[in-house]
Amino acid sequence: MNKKNIAISLNKNVVLAAKEIKKQFSDITNIKCIMFFASHLYDPNALASAMAEQFPDIGWFGATSNKEISPEGVHMGSLVAFAFTSDIIEDYHLEVVENLSSDSLDMEPILNKFVAHYNRPLRDLESDKYFGLIFIDFQSKSEEKLFNEISDSVNMVFLGATASDDWEFKKTGIYANGKYYRDAAIIGLFKSKRKFAFEKIESVEEVATPLLVTKSDLHSKILYEIDGRPAAEVYCEMNNLNYETLNKDAKSSAIDGICRKHPLGIKIDEQVYLRDVSHADEKNKSLVMVCNIPEGMEVHFYRVVDGVLANTKPQMKALHKKYNNKIDYCLTFSCSNRLEDIKKEGNATDFYDLLTELSSIGFYTFGEYYTVPVNHTSTYLILLDE
């Protein structure tokens, strides 16, 4: 298991935590860029200042996190960091998108900066040589909007996640350029020296025939109608749920609602992309979504399987086999709901061991990205040891 490019601090003092990260990277002389995930318990502006002081000449970026992932396990209240060294990437460029929720968002100037940096149209960048990473503040609620803005301009896969906190939904943000940002995204485009791959894992089973989304508001993340009928009514019918009790648990706890066990989804080229339901709006029987589905697309109905760990373990083992046990690092962005599923089964320690085997570095999120935004999924950028 490789740990060389991974650093972790459990120190609650932001200055000392940043110093510990610097110390652990002190023997690495070829760092080009640092990615980190910081507990929402840290004072974010103080942490940004501390990181800027410790790494004044190295680009860095990151996000707030619910829980942090490292080869040592899953942590609460930590700072974990990954060093992109010159043996991993040849080049990179970072851009911050501010005022992300604004109706006047214009991505063209940002995208042109990437074009200028690489001196090539973005669509000409080879997908086996370039990869993208994006982290977005949860408060912006603009994941779909941002991905819609960039999808027609790029040819490579973008991975990443929505910044999170411990189900408080108010202490989220992203880090870059020596600062902490709200209502913003950080976009990184990397030219890799390593072979790399993207993978995702979900633990669901399809329970009903797909239907057509007939009314949806992507900006507000509201699914109004499925098959020309109120979305919440159809959702309950397809999942054999009682509409009257649909919101009962969700009102008291974001992680115990009935909807959490019944994500929706879309399929692209037979790949499943899940969309979590937050709750039903009782005024119009619509569904308030964590990640929405556009009008005109088929919506698929899923149920989270019983025994998420038992379902996940062989999938993660299969990753080792698929890549001939040559996984050097595994950048991991996993849905916080998936962790809650596993914790409720009472065997979270076994799951942590699987992450350790993959040399994982990442965090538990409020939404994952795999070319498009997804929920209730674990996504991976696998860097191979050549």
C-alpha positions, 0 to 999 in steps of 0.5 A, a space after each residue: 500500500 502506497 502512502 508516500 503522497 498522502 498526508 493526514 493530521 488529526 490536530 484540531 488546531 488549524 495552524 498545527 494541522 497545516 504544519 503537520 501536513 507540510 512536515 509529512 510532505 517535507 521529503 517530497 521535492 517534486 510537488 506540483 499541486 496539493 489537493 486536500 479535504 478538511 473537516 467542517 469543524 475547522 475554521 475555514 478562513 483560518 485554515 486557508 491562511 495556514 495552508 497559504 503560509 505553509 505552501 506559498 509556492 505550490 498550488 492547492 485546492 480542496 473542500 470541506 468534508 463530512 468525514 475524511 478518507 485516508 489509508 488509515 481509515 475514515 476520520 472525523 475532524 481531520 485534514 487529509 491531503 494528496 500531493 500531485 507530484 511530477 511523476 503523476 502529472 505533467 501539468 495542471 491548471 486551476 480556476 475558481 468559479 464564483 457566484 455560482 448560483 447567479 442567473 448570469 453565470 457565464 463560463 466562457 471566460 473561465 473555459 477560455 483560460 484553460 484553452 489559453 493554458 494548454 494552447 488547445 481547444 478543450 475538446 481536442 485534449 485526449 481523454 486518456 491523457 487529461 482528467 478533470 476534478 471539480 468541487 462545488 459548495 453545497 450551498 450553491 445548489 448549482 451542480 447541474 448548471 455548472 456541468 451543463 455549462 462545461 459538458 459541450 466544451 470538454 471531451 474528458 471525464 470530470 470527477 469530484 464532489 459537492 462539499 459537505 459537513 456533518 448533515 448541518 448543510 451550512 458549513 460547506 465551501 471550497 478552498 483555492 488560491 489561498 482563500 475559502 469560498 462560498 457559492 463557488 466551485 474549483 475546477 482543475 484540469 490535469 495532464 497525467 503522466 500515469 495511466 488512470 481510470 474512472 470507476 463508480 460503485 452503487 448498491 441498488 436494485 431496480 424495482 419498476 419500469 422506467 417512466 418519462 419525466 414530464 415536468 422538472 425544474 433543474 435550477 430549483 431541483 424540483 421534479 414536478 411530474 412523472 408520466 404527466 402525474 404528480 411526481 411524489 404520487 408516482 414515486 410512491 406507487 412505483 416503490 410501494 410506499 405510503 405517501 402519507 408517511 413519506 416525509 415523516 422521518 425526513 422532517 426530523 433527520 436528513 439521514 433517516 428519511 424513507 426517501 433515502 432508501 429509494 433513489 431515482 436514476 437515469 441511464 446513459 449508455 447502460 450506466 446507472 446514474 443515481 439521483 437522491 430524493 430529499 423529500 416530497 413537497 406536500 403543497 403540490 406533491 412534487 419531489 424535492 431532489 438532491 440532484 434532479 432529472 431533466 424533462 424528457 428523460 426516462 426516470 428509473 426507480 431503485 431501492 438500496 439493497 439490504 447489506 450494502 457492505 456485502 454488496 460493496 465488498 466484491 465490487 471493490 475487490 473486483 477493482 484490484 483484480 481488474 487493474 492487476 493489483 496495480 492501483 497506486 492511489 485511489 481518489 475516492 468521493 463517496 456519498 455520505 448516505 452510503 456511509 450511513 447505510 453501512 454504519 446502520 448495518 453495524 460493520 463500518 470497520 470492515 468497510 474502512 479496511 476496504 478503503 485502506 486496501 485501495 490506498 484511498 484519499 478522499 471524503 464523504 460528500 453531499 453529491 458525487 460527479 462522474 461526468 454528470 452529478 450523481 448521488 448514493 454512489 462512490 466514485 474513484 479516480 484510480 492512478 495506476 503504478 507503472 
